[in-house]
């Protein structure tokens, strides 16, 4: 009789441990998803700020004339 009750409590302990482990894994996955979403939002916000800054700098700066390419040095023919 004691073997049966011992087996039942062992099973309950194992199920409780499994349940606890699954909950921890689920919590960890949820936390990783939240962190990933926060990073994506931060990246998007920083990108918007950078693009706005570049647009403001481009509109504030006078248009620059196109640059002339420097002439290439001529090579002497080798014989």
VENFENHU-V141205 format. One line per field, one symbol per residue. burial: # if it has 9 or more other C-alpha atoms within 8 Angstrom, else .. Layout:
burial=???
//
This chain:
burial=...............................................................................
//
